């Protein structure tokens, strides 16, 4: 498993959008994203802690490798 990078909420949102997630709505600083029946809640912070990001990916059922690849397509 690759080490998860430190990313902002906006960077994580862009990577999840590349994986087919769509922004459903936003409540305060939290964005709700869905893909089919799976979804996740993404805090729009300047920097997400690695444990928080790991929990988001688990909730969305996205492999860390898949997320890192989607993230690197942008960088």
N, CA, C and O atoms as a Maestro MAE file, in Angstrom:
{
 s_m_m2io_version
 :::
 2.0.0
}

f_m_ct {
 s_m_title
 :::
 protein
 m_atom[300] {
  # First column is atom index #
  i_m_mmod_type
  r_m_x_coord
  r_m_y_coord
  r_m_z_coord
  i_m_residue_number
  s_m_chain_name
  s_m_pdb_residue_name
  s_m_pdb_atom_name
  i_m_atomic_number
  :::
  1 25 0.849 -1.180 0.000 1 A "UNK " " N  " 7
  2 3 0.000 0.000 0.000 1 A "UNK " " CA " 6
  3 2 0.887 1.233 0.000 1 A "UNK " " C  " 6
  4 15 1.786 1.345 0.833 1 A "UNK " " O  " 8
  5 25 0.646 2.171 -0.933 2 A "UNK " " N  " 7
  6 3 1.469 3.377 -0.952 2 A "UNK " " CA " 6
  7 2 1.122 4.284 0.226 2 A "UNK " " C  " 6
  8 15 0.005 4.278 0.742 2 A "UNK " " O  " 8
  9 25 2.107 5.049 0.622 3 A "UNK " " N  " 7
  10 3 1.881 6.011 1.687 3 A "UNK " " CA " 6
  11 2 0.980 7.114 1.148 3 A "UNK " " C  " 6
  12 15 1.234 7.666 0.077 3 A "UNK " " O  " 8
  13 25 -0.064 7.429 1.891 4 A "UNK " " N  " 7
  14 3 -0.987 8.475 1.442 4 A "UNK " " CA " 6
  15 2 -0.336 9.843 1.600 4 A "UNK " " C  " 6
  16 15 0.262 10.133 2.636 4 A "UNK " " O  " 8
  17 25 -0.452 10.678 0.579 5 A "UNK " " N  " 7
  18 3 0.146 12.009 0.646 5 A "UNK " " CA " 6
  19 2 -0.733 12.968 1.439 5 A "UNK " " C  " 6
  20 15 -1.919 12.717 1.654 5 A "UNK " " O  " 8
  21 25 -0.142 14.047 1.859 6 A "UNK " " N  " 7
  22 3 -0.908 15.118 2.504 6 A "UNK " " CA " 6
  23 2 -1.489 15.974 1.384 6 A "UNK " " C  " 6
  24 15 -0.755 16.534 0.570 6 A "UNK " " O  " 8
  25 25 -2.807 16.067 1.354 7 A "UNK " " N  " 7
  26 3 -3.477 16.839 0.317 7 A "UNK " " CA " 6
  27 2 -4.529 17.736 0.955 7 A "UNK " " C  " 6
  28 15 -4.940 17.519 2.095 7 A "UNK " " O  " 8
  29 25 -4.951 18.732 0.214 8 A "UNK " " N  " 7
  30 3 -6.034 19.597 0.690 8 A "UNK " " CA " 6
  31 2 -7.361 18.943 0.334 8 A "UNK " " C  " 6
  32 15 -7.405 17.989 -0.443 8 A "UNK " " O  " 8
  33 25 -8.419 19.451 0.894 9 A "UNK " " N  " 7
  34 3 -9.743 18.948 0.578 9 A "UNK " " CA " 6
  35 2 -10.086 19.141 -0.890 9 A "UNK " " C  " 6
  36 15 -10.727 18.283 -1.496 9 A "UNK " " O  " 8
  37 25 -9.662 20.265 -1.467 10 A "UNK " " N  " 7
  38 3 -9.933 20.542 -2.880 10 A "UNK " " CA " 6
  39 2 -9.195 19.563 -3.782 10 A "UNK " " C  " 6
  40 15 -9.753 19.106 -4.780 10 A "UNK " " O  " 8
  41 25 -7.934 19.229 -3.444 11 A "UNK " " N  " 7
  42 3 -7.170 18.261 -4.238 11 A "UNK " " CA " 6
  43 2 -7.816 16.883 -4.153 11 A "UNK " " C  " 6
  44 15 -7.911 16.174 -5.155 11 A "UNK " " O  " 8
  45 25 -8.256 16.509 -2.968 12 A "UNK " " N  " 7
  46 3 -8.916 15.213 -2.798 12 A "UNK " " CA " 6
  47 2 -10.218 15.178 -3.586 12 A "UNK " " C  " 6
  48 15 -10.555 14.153 -4.179 12 A "UNK " " O  " 8
  49 25 -10.946 16.274 -3.600 13 A "UNK " " N  " 7
  50 3 -12.197 16.346 -4.358 13 A "UNK " " CA " 6
  51 2 -11.942 16.152 -5.844 13 A "UNK " " C  " 6
  52 15 -12.668 15.406 -6.501 13 A "UNK " " O  " 8
  53 25 -10.920 16.815 -6.387 14 A "UNK " " N  " 7
  54 3 -10.596 16.670 -7.809 14 A "UNK " " CA " 6
  55 2 -10.217 15.224 -8.144 14 A "UNK " " C  " 6
  56 15 -10.622 14.698 -9.180 14 A "UNK " " O  " 8
  57 25 -9.442 14.587 -7.267 15 A "UNK " " N  " 7
  58 3 -9.034 13.198 -7.503 15 A "UNK " " CA " 6
  59 2 -10.254 12.274 -7.473 15 A "UNK " " C  " 6
  60 15 -10.371 11.375 -8.305 15 A "UNK " " O  " 8
  61 25 -11.158 12.494 -6.519 16 A "UNK " " N  " 7
  62 3 -12.361 11.661 -6.449 16 A "UNK " " CA " 6
  63 2 -13.257 11.894 -7.663 16 A "UNK " " C  " 6
  64 15 -13.895 10.958 -8.145 16 A "UNK " " O  " 8
  65 25 -13.311 13.113 -8.156 17 A "UNK " " N  " 7
  66 3 -14.097 13.398 -9.363 17 A "UNK " " CA " 6
  67 2 -13.528 12.657 -10.564 17 A "UNK " " C  " 6
  68 15 -14.283 12.208 -11.426 17 A "UNK " " O  " 8
  69 25 -12.199 12.524 -10.634 18 A "UNK " " N  " 7
  70 3 -11.576 11.755 -11.714 18 A "UNK " " CA " 6
  71 2 -11.936 10.276 -11.612 18 A "UNK " " C  " 6
  72 15 -11.904 9.559 -12.612 18 A "UNK " " O  " 8
  73 25 -12.275 9.821 -10.416 19 A "UNK " " N  " 7
  74 3 -12.655 8.421 -10.198 19 A "UNK " " CA " 6
  75 2 -14.159 8.204 -10.362 19 A "UNK " " C  " 6
  76 15 -14.653 7.104 -10.117 19 A "UNK " " O  " 8
  77 25 -14.885 9.235 -10.772 20 A "UNK " " N  " 7
  78 3 -16.307 9.083 -11.056 20 A "UNK " " CA " 6
  79 2 -17.250 9.596 -9.985 20 A "UNK " " C  " 6
  80 15 -18.463 9.441 -10.123 20 A "UNK " " O  " 8
  81 25 -16.739 10.200 -8.925 21 A "UNK " " N  " 7
  82 3 -17.596 10.756 -7.881 21 A "UNK " " CA " 6
  83 2 -18.122 12.109 -8.327 21 A "UNK " " C  " 6
  84 15 -17.469 12.821 -9.090 21 A "UNK " " O  " 8
  85 25 -19.300 12.456 -7.847 22 A "UNK " " N  " 7
  86 3 -19.886 13.758 -8.132 22 A "UNK " " CA " 6
  87 2 -20.259 14.439 -6.825 22 A "UNK " " C  " 6
  88 15 -20.680 13.794 -5.865 22 A "UNK " " O  " 8
  89 25 -20.096 15.752 -6.810 23 A "UNK " " N  " 7
  90 3 -20.490 16.537 -5.645 23 A "UNK " " CA " 6
  91 2 -22.015 16.592 -5.615 23 A "UNK " " C  " 6
  92 15 -22.648 17.051 -6.565 23 A "UNK " " O  " 8
  93 25 -22.596 16.118 -4.514 24 A "UNK " " N  " 7
  94 3 -24.045 16.109 -4.368 24 A "UNK " " CA " 6
  95 2 -24.506 17.403 -3.718 24 A "UNK " " C  " 6
  96 15 -25.431 18.063 -4.192 24 A "UNK " " O  " 8
  97 25 -23.843 17.752 -2.623 25 A "UNK " " N  " 7
  98 3 -24.183 18.994 -1.943 25 A "UNK " " CA " 6
  99 2 -23.056 19.359 -0.988 25 A "UNK " " C  " 6
  100 15 -22.121 18.586 -0.781 25 A "UNK " " O  " 8
  101 25 -23.163 20.552 -0.411 26 A "UNK " " N  " 7
  102 3 -22.173 21.011 0.558 26 A "UNK " " CA " 6
  103 2 -22.895 21.574 1.757 26 A "UNK " " C  " 6
  104 15 -23.857 22.332 1.624 26 A "UNK " " O  " 8
  105 25 -22.422 21.195 2.928 27 A "UNK " " N  " 7
  106 3 -22.974 21.704 4.170 27 A "UNK " " CA " 6
  107 2 -21.819 22.292 4.971 27 A "UNK " " C  " 6
  108 15 -21.034 21.556 5.569 27 A "UNK " " O  " 8
  109 25 -21.719 23.595 4.981 28 A "UNK " " N  " 7
  110 3 -20.606 24.248 5.656 28 A "UNK " " CA " 6
  111 2 -19.311 23.945 4.930 28 A "UNK " " C  " 6
  112 15 -19.191 24.201 3.732 28 A "UNK " " O  " 8
  113 25 -18.329 23.396 5.658 29 A "UNK " " N  " 7
  114 3 -17.041 23.091 5.039 29 A "UNK " " CA " 6
  115 2 -16.929 21.623 4.641 29 A "UNK " " C  " 6
  116 15 -15.828 21.139 4.381 29 A "UNK " " O  " 8
  117 25 -18.047 20.910 4.590 30 A "UNK " " N  " 7
  118 3 -18.036 19.496 4.231 30 A "UNK " " CA " 6
  119 2 -18.811 19.262 2.934 30 A "UNK " " C  " 6
  120 15 -19.952 19.701 2.787 30 A "UNK " " O  " 8
  121 25 -18.166 18.560 1.997 31 A "UNK " " N  " 7
  122 3 -18.769 18.243 0.707 31 A "UNK " " CA " 6
  123 2 -19.192 16.779 0.725 31 A "UNK " " C  " 6
  124 15 -18.427 15.915 1.154 31 A "UNK " " O  " 8
  125 25 -20.395 16.502 0.266 32 A "UNK " " N  " 7
  126 3 -20.901 15.138 0.169 32 A "UNK " " CA " 6
  127 2 -20.754 14.721 -1.287 32 A "UNK " " C  " 6
  128 15 -21.285 15.364 -2.192 32 A "UNK " " O  " 8
  129 25 -20.017 13.624 -1.493 33 A "UNK " " N  " 7
  130 3 -19.764 13.124 -2.841 33 A "UNK " " CA " 6
  131 2 -20.306 11.712 -2.972 33 A "UNK " " C  " 6
  132 15 -20.268 10.934 -2.019 33 A "UNK " " O  " 8
  133 25 -20.815 11.380 -4.167 34 A "UNK " " N  " 7
  134 3 -21.376 10.048 -4.404 34 A "UNK " " CA " 6
  135 2 -20.943 9.511 -5.750 34 A "UNK " " C  " 6
  136 15 -20.725 10.256 -6.705 34 A "UNK " " O  " 8
  137 25 -20.823 8.182 -5.796 35 A "UNK " " N  " 7
  138 3 -20.613 7.434 -7.042 35 A "UNK " " CA " 6
  139 2 -21.480 6.199 -6.906 35 A "UNK " " C  " 6
  140 15 -21.235 5.350 -6.049 35 A "UNK " " O  " 8
  141 25 -22.494 6.098 -7.753 36 A "UNK " " N  " 7
  142 3 -23.479 5.017 -7.654 36 A "UNK " " CA " 6
  143 2 -24.088 5.053 -6.250 36 A "UNK " " C  " 6
  144 15 -24.618 6.085 -5.838 36 A "UNK " " O  " 8
  145 25 -24.021 3.950 -5.517 37 A "UNK " " N  " 7
  146 3 -24.601 3.907 -4.174 37 A "UNK " " CA " 6
  147 2 -23.574 4.256 -3.098 37 A "UNK " " C  " 6
  148 15 -23.934 4.393 -1.928 37 A "UNK " " O  " 8
  149 25 -22.314 4.401 -3.469 38 A "UNK " " N  " 7
  150 3 -21.249 4.688 -2.507 38 A "UNK " " CA " 6
  151 2 -21.030 6.185 -2.408 38 A "UNK " " C  " 6
  152 15 -21.120 6.905 -3.403 38 A "UNK " " O  " 8
  153 25 -20.745 6.644 -1.214 39 A "UNK " " N  " 7
  154 3 -20.506 8.056 -1.018 39 A "UNK " " CA " 6
  155 2 -19.528 8.307 0.104 39 A "UNK " " C  " 6
  156 15 -19.118 7.388 0.814 39 A "UNK " " O  " 8
  157 25 -19.162 9.560 0.253 40 A "UNK " " N  " 7
  158 3 -18.255 9.943 1.329 40 A "UNK " " CA " 6
  159 2 -18.465 11.418 1.657 40 A "UNK " " C  " 6
  160 15 -19.013 12.184 0.864 40 A "UNK " " O  " 8
  161 25 -18.018 11.781 2.827 41 A "UNK " " N  " 7
  162 3 -18.083 13.168 3.282 41 A "UNK " " CA " 6
  163 2 -16.653 13.675 3.338 41 A "UNK " " C  " 6
  164 15 -15.801 13.091 4.007 41 A "UNK " " O  " 8
  165 25 -16.399 14.764 2.633 42 A "UNK " " N  " 7
  166 3 -15.050 15.278 2.474 42 A "UNK " " CA " 6
  167 2 -14.930 16.662 3.102 42 A "UNK " " C  " 6
  168 15 -15.570 17.603 2.633 42 A "UNK " " O  " 8
  169 25 -14.119 16.805 4.159 43 A "UNK " " N  " 7
  170 3 -13.925 18.135 4.740 43 A "UNK " " CA " 6
  171 2 -13.031 18.975 3.828 43 A "UNK " " C  " 6
  172 15 -12.011 18.491 3.338 43 A "UNK " " O  " 8
  173 25 -13.404 20.200 3.608 44 A "UNK " " N  " 7
  174 3 -12.647 21.084 2.722 44 A "UNK " " CA " 6
  175 2 -11.626 21.887 3.525 44 A "UNK " " C  " 6
  176 15 -11.698 23.114 3.591 44 A "UNK " " O  " 8
  177 25 -10.689 21.189 4.126 45 A "UNK " " N  " 7
  178 3 -9.647 21.827 4.925 45 A "UNK " " CA " 6
  179 2 -8.421 22.087 4.063 45 A "UNK " " C  " 6
  180 15 -8.287 21.530 2.974 45 A "UNK " " O  " 8
  181 25 -7.520 22.946 4.563 46 A "UNK " " N  " 7
  182 3 -6.290 23.249 3.838 46 A "UNK " " CA " 6
  183 2 -5.418 22.015 3.700 46 A "UNK " " C  " 6
  184 15 -4.759 21.831 2.677 46 A "UNK " " O  " 8
  185 25 -5.408 21.160 4.729 47 A "UNK " " N  " 7
  186 3 -4.630 19.927 4.687 47 A "UNK " " CA " 6
  187 2 -5.375 18.850 5.462 47 A "UNK " " C  " 6
  188 15 -5.734 19.042 6.624 47 A "UNK " " O  " 8
  189 25 -5.603 17.711 4.803 48 A "UNK " " N  " 7
  190 3 -6.276 16.590 5.458 48 A "UNK " " CA " 6
  191 2 -5.232 15.724 6.147 48 A "UNK " " C  " 6
  192 15 -4.173 15.458 5.579 48 A "UNK " " O  " 8
  193 25 -5.520 15.285 7.357 49 A "UNK " " N  " 7
  194 3 -4.627 14.359 8.031 49 A "UNK " " CA " 6
  195 2 -4.696 13.019 7.308 49 A "UNK " " C  " 6
  196 15 -5.716 12.671 6.713 49 A "UNK " " O  " 8
  197 25 -3.602 12.277 7.368 50 A "UNK " " N  " 7
  198 3 -3.509 11.010 6.656 50 A "UNK " " CA " 6
  199 2 -4.578 10.035 7.149 50 A "UNK " " C  " 6
  200 15 -5.177 9.324 6.342 50 A "UNK " " O  " 8
  201 25 -4.826 9.990 8.445 51 A "UNK " " N  " 7
  202 3 -5.849 9.100 8.994 51 A "UNK " " CA " 6
  203 2 -7.249 9.476 8.529 51 A "UNK " " C  " 6
  204 15 -8.081 8.606 8.274 51 A "UNK " " O  " 8
  205 25 -7.503 10.765 8.421 52 A "UNK " " N  " 7
  206 3 -8.798 11.243 7.924 52 A "UNK " " CA " 6
  207 2 -8.983 10.840 6.472 52 A "UNK " " C  " 6
  208 15 -10.050 10.364 6.084 52 A "UNK " " O  " 8
  209 25 -7.944 11.030 5.672 53 A "UNK " " N  " 7
  210 3 -8.005 10.659 4.263 53 A "UNK " " CA " 6
  211 2 -8.209 9.151 4.107 53 A "UNK " " C  " 6
  212 15 -8.980 8.713 3.254 53 A "UNK " " O  " 8
  213 25 -7.526 8.366 4.920 54 A "UNK " " N  " 7
  214 3 -7.688 6.909 4.863 54 A "UNK " " CA " 6
  215 2 -9.129 6.518 5.193 54 A "UNK " " C  " 6
  216 15 -9.686 5.620 4.561 54 A "UNK " " O  " 8
  217 25 -9.733 7.182 6.169 55 A "UNK " " N  " 7
  218 3 -11.129 6.914 6.526 55 A "UNK " " CA " 6
  219 2 -12.085 7.292 5.413 55 A "UNK " " C  " 6
  220 15 -13.063 6.586 5.165 55 A "UNK " " O  " 8
  221 25 -11.814 8.395 4.742 56 A "UNK " " N  " 7
  222 3 -12.655 8.836 3.624 56 A "UNK " " CA " 6
  223 2 -12.596 7.805 2.493 56 A "UNK " " C  " 6
  224 15 -13.623 7.448 1.915 56 A "UNK " " O  " 8
  225 25 -11.390 7.332 2.185 57 A "UNK " " N  " 7
  226 3 -11.233 6.347 1.119 57 A "UNK " " CA " 6
  227 2 -11.907 5.023 1.483 57 A "UNK " " C  " 6
  228 15 -12.488 4.366 0.619 57 A "UNK " " O  " 8
  229 25 -11.834 4.636 2.742 58 A "UNK " " N  " 7
  230 3 -12.503 3.410 3.202 58 A "UNK " " CA " 6
  231 2 -14.015 3.566 3.054 58 A "UNK " " C  " 6
  232 15 -14.697 2.650 2.594 58 A "UNK " " O  " 8
  233 25 -14.529 4.719 3.442 59 A "UNK " " N  " 7
  234 3 -15.967 4.995 3.349 59 A "UNK " " CA " 6
  235 2 -16.426 4.976 1.890 59 A "UNK " " C  " 6
  236 15 -17.518 4.494 1.587 59 A "UNK " " O  " 8
  237 25 -15.590 5.500 0.988 60 A "UNK " " N  " 7
  238 3 -15.934 5.568 -0.434 60 A "UNK " " CA " 6
  239 2 -15.614 4.267 -1.164 60 A "UNK " " C  " 6
  240 15 -15.959 4.106 -2.335 60 A "UNK " " O  " 8
  241 25 -14.958 3.344 -0.473 61 A "UNK " " N  " 7
  242 3 -14.515 2.068 -1.063 61 A "UNK " " CA " 6
  243 2 -13.606 2.293 -2.266 61 A "UNK " " C  " 6
  244 15 -13.791 1.705 -3.332 61 A "UNK " " O  " 8
  245 25 -12.618 3.161 -2.060 62 A "UNK " " N  " 7
  246 3 -11.598 3.453 -3.065 62 A "UNK " " CA " 6
  247 2 -10.266 2.974 -2.503 62 A "UNK " " C  " 6
  248 15 -9.916 3.291 -1.366 62 A "UNK " " O  " 8
  249 25 -9.526 2.211 -3.300 63 A "UNK " " N  " 7
  250 3 -8.213 1.725 -2.876 63 A "UNK " " CA " 6
  251 2 -7.231 2.899 -2.827 63 A "UNK " " C  " 6
  252 15 -7.286 3.788 -3.677 63 A "UNK " " O  " 8
  253 25 -6.340 2.904 -1.841 64 A "UNK " " N  " 7
  254 3 -5.355 3.989 -1.765 64 A "UNK " " CA " 6
  255 2 -4.523 4.117 -3.045 64 A "UNK " " C  " 6
  256 15 -4.203 5.229 -3.465 64 A "UNK " " O  " 8
  257 25 -4.169 2.974 -3.672 65 A "UNK " " N  " 7
  258 3 -3.396 3.004 -4.911 65 A "UNK " " CA " 6
  259 2 -4.165 3.728 -6.014 65 A "UNK " " C  " 6
  260 15 -3.595 4.514 -6.770 65 A "UNK " " O  " 8
  261 25 -5.467 3.450 -6.092 66 A "UNK " " N  " 7
  262 3 -6.331 4.072 -7.097 66 A "UNK " " CA " 6
  263 2 -6.400 5.586 -6.873 66 A "UNK " " C  " 6
  264 15 -6.349 6.360 -7.828 66 A "UNK " " O  " 8
  265 25 -6.515 6.003 -5.608 67 A "UNK " " N  " 7
  266 3 -6.582 7.422 -5.273 67 A "UNK " " CA " 6
  267 2 -5.279 8.126 -5.628 67 A "UNK " " C  " 6
  268 15 -5.301 9.213 -6.205 67 A "UNK " " O  " 8
  269 25 -4.140 7.516 -5.289 68 A "UNK " " N  " 7
  270 3 -2.832 8.120 -5.568 68 A "UNK " " CA " 6
  271 2 -2.634 8.274 -7.068 68 A "UNK " " C  " 6
  272 15 -2.094 9.287 -7.510 68 A "UNK " " O  " 8
  273 25 -3.060 7.288 -7.866 69 A "UNK " " N  " 7
  274 3 -2.950 7.389 -9.320 69 A "UNK " " CA " 6
  275 2 -3.799 8.547 -9.854 69 A "UNK " " C  " 6
  276 15 -3.344 9.314 -10.703 69 A "UNK " " O  " 8
  277 25 -5.027 8.670 -9.358 70 A "UNK " " N  " 7
  278 3 -5.901 9.763 -9.793 70 A "UNK " " CA " 6
  279 2 -5.317 11.110 -9.381 70 A "UNK " " C  " 6
  280 15 -5.449 12.095 -10.107 70 A "UNK " " O  " 8
  281 25 -4.686 11.151 -8.245 71 A "UNK " " N  " 7
  282 3 -4.080 12.384 -7.748 71 A "UNK " " CA " 6
  283 2 -2.881 12.771 -8.603 71 A "UNK " " C  " 6
  284 15 -2.676 13.952 -8.881 71 A "UNK " " O  " 8
  285 25 -2.089 11.792 -9.022 72 A "UNK " " N  " 7
  286 3 -0.881 12.065 -9.804 72 A "UNK " " CA " 6
  287 2 -1.193 12.485 -11.218 72 A "UNK " " C  " 6
  288 15 -0.358 13.118 -11.863 72 A "UNK " " O  " 8
  289 25 -2.370 12.155 -11.724 73 A "UNK " " N  " 7
  290 3 -2.763 12.606 -13.063 73 A "UNK " " CA " 6
  291 2 -2.849 14.127 -13.105 73 A "UNK " " C  " 6
  292 15 -2.677 14.735 -14.162 73 A "UNK " " O  " 8
  293 25 -3.116 14.740 -11.952 74 A "UNK " " N  " 7
  294 3 -3.271 16.190 -11.887 74 A "UNK " " CA " 6
  295 2 -1.926 16.884 -11.670 74 A "UNK " " C  " 6
  296 15 -1.684 17.961 -12.216 74 A "UNK " " O  " 8
  297 25 -1.070 16.275 -10.886 75 A "UNK " " N  " 7
  298 3 0.199 16.929 -10.508 75 A "UNK " " CA " 6
  299 2 1.225 16.874 -11.573 75 A "UNK " " C  " 6
  300 15 2.331 17.382 -11.391 75 A "UNK " " O  " 8
  :::
 }
 m_bond[299] {
  # First column is bond index #
  i_m_from
  i_m_to
  i_m_order
  :::
  1 1 2 1
  2 2 3 1
  3 3 4 2
  4 3 5 1
  5 5 6 1
  6 6 7 1
  7 7 8 2
  8 7 9 1
  9 9 10 1
  10 10 11 1
  11 11 12 2
  12 11 13 1
  13 13 14 1
  14 14 15 1
  15 15 16 2
  16 15 17 1
  17 17 18 1
  18 18 19 1
  19 19 20 2
  20 19 21 1
  21 21 22 1
  22 22 23 1
  23 23 24 2
  24 23 25 1
  25 25 26 1
  26 26 27 1
  27 27 28 2
  28 27 29 1
  29 29 30 1
  30 30 31 1
  31 31 32 2
  32 31 33 1
  33 33 34 1
  34 34 35 1
  35 35 36 2
  36 35 37 1
  37 37 38 1
  38 38 39 1
  39 39 40 2
  40 39 41 1
  41 41 42 1
  42 42 43 1
  43 43 44 2
  44 43 45 1
  45 45 46 1
  46 46 47 1
  47 47 48 2
  48 47 49 1
  49 49 50 1
  50 50 51 1
  51 51 52 2
  52 51 53 1
  53 53 54 1
  54 54 55 1
  55 55 56 2
  56 55 57 1
  57 57 58 1
  58 58 59 1
  59 59 60 2
  60 59 61 1
  61 61 62 1
  62 62 63 1
  63 63 64 2
  64 63 65 1
  65 65 66 1
  66 66 67 1
  67 67 68 2
  68 67 69 1
  69 69 70 1
  70 70 71 1
  71 71 72 2
  72 71 73 1
  73 73 74 1
  74 74 75 1
  75 75 76 2
  76 75 77 1
  77 77 78 1
  78 78 79 1
  79 79 80 2
  80 79 81 1
  81 81 82 1
  82 82 83 1
  83 83 84 2
  84 83 85 1
  85 85 86 1
  86 86 87 1
  87 87 88 2
  88 87 89 1
  89 89 90 1
  90 90 91 1
  91 91 92 2
  92 91 93 1
  93 93 94 1
  94 94 95 1
  95 95 96 2
  96 95 97 1
  97 97 98 1
  98 98 99 1
  99 99 100 2
  100 99 101 1
  101 101 102 1
  102 102 103 1
  103 103 104 2
  104 103 105 1
  105 105 106 1
  106 106 107 1
  107 107 108 2
  108 107 109 1
  109 109 110 1
  110 110 111 1
  111 111 112 2
  112 111 113 1
  113 113 114 1
  114 114 115 1
  115 115 116 2
  116 115 117 1
  117 117 118 1
  118 118 119 1
  119 119 120 2
  120 119 121 1
  121 121 122 1
  122 122 123 1
  123 123 124 2
  124 123 125 1
  125 125 126 1
  126 126 127 1
  127 127 128 2
  128 127 129 1
  129 129 130 1
  130 130 131 1
  131 131 132 2
  132 131 133 1
  133 133 134 1
  134 134 135 1
  135 135 136 2
  136 135 137 1
  137 137 138 1
  138 138 139 1
  139 139 140 2
  140 139 141 1
  141 141 142 1
  142 142 143 1
  143 143 144 2
  144 143 145 1
  145 145 146 1
  146 146 147 1
  147 147 148 2
  148 147 149 1
  149 149 150 1
  150 150 151 1
  151 151 152 2
  152 151 153 1
  153 153 154 1
  154 154 155 1
  155 155 156 2
  156 155 157 1
  157 157 158 1
  158 158 159 1
  159 159 160 2
  160 159 161 1
  161 161 162 1
  162 162 163 1
  163 163 164 2
  164 163 165 1
  165 165 166 1
  166 166 167 1
  167 167 168 2
  168 167 169 1
  169 169 170 1
  170 170 171 1
  171 171 172 2
  172 171 173 1
  173 173 174 1
  174 174 175 1
  175 175 176 2
  176 175 177 1
  177 177 178 1
  178 178 179 1
  179 179 180 2
  180 179 181 1
  181 181 182 1
  182 182 183 1
  183 183 184 2
  184 183 185 1
  185 185 186 1
  186 186 187 1
  187 187 188 2
  188 187 189 1
  189 189 190 1
  190 190 191 1
  191 191 192 2
  192 191 193 1
  193 193 194 1
  194 194 195 1
  195 195 196 2
  196 195 197 1
  197 197 198 1
  198 198 199 1
  199 199 200 2
  200 199 201 1
  201 201 202 1
  202 202 203 1
  203 203 204 2
  204 203 205 1
  205 205 206 1
  206 206 207 1
  207 207 208 2
  208 207 209 1
  209 209 210 1
  210 210 211 1
  211 211 212 2
  212 211 213 1
  213 213 214 1
  214 214 215 1
  215 215 216 2
  216 215 217 1
  217 217 218 1
  218 218 219 1
  219 219 220 2
  220 219 221 1
  221 221 222 1
  222 222 223 1
  223 223 224 2
  224 223 225 1
  225 225 226 1
  226 226 227 1
  227 227 228 2
  228 227 229 1
  229 229 230 1
  230 230 231 1
  231 231 232 2
  232 231 233 1
  233 233 234 1
  234 234 235 1
  235 235 236 2
  236 235 237 1
  237 237 238 1
  238 238 239 1
  239 239 240 2
  240 239 241 1
  241 241 242 1
  242 242 243 1
  243 243 244 2
  244 243 245 1
  245 245 246 1
  246 246 247 1
  247 247 248 2
  248 247 249 1
  249 249 250 1
  250 250 251 1
  251 251 252 2
  252 251 253 1
  253 253 254 1
  254 254 255 1
  255 255 256 2
  256 255 257 1
  257 257 258 1
  258 258 259 1
  259 259 260 2
  260 259 261 1
  261 261 262 1
  262 262 263 1
  263 263 264 2
  264 263 265 1
  265 265 266 1
  266 266 267 1
  267 267 268 2
  268 267 269 1
  269 269 270 1
  270 270 271 1
  271 271 272 2
  272 271 273 1
  273 273 274 1
  274 274 275 1
  275 275 276 2
  276 275 277 1
  277 277 278 1
  278 278 279 1
  279 279 280 2
  280 279 281 1
  281 281 282 1
  282 282 283 1
  283 283 284 2
  284 283 285 1
  285 285 286 1
  286 286 287 1
  287 287 288 2
  288 287 289 1
  289 289 290 1
  290 290 291 1
  291 291 292 2
  292 291 293 1
  293 293 294 1
  294 294 295 1
  295 295 296 2
  296 295 297 1
  297 297 298 1
  298 298 299 1
  299 299 300 2
  :::
 }
}
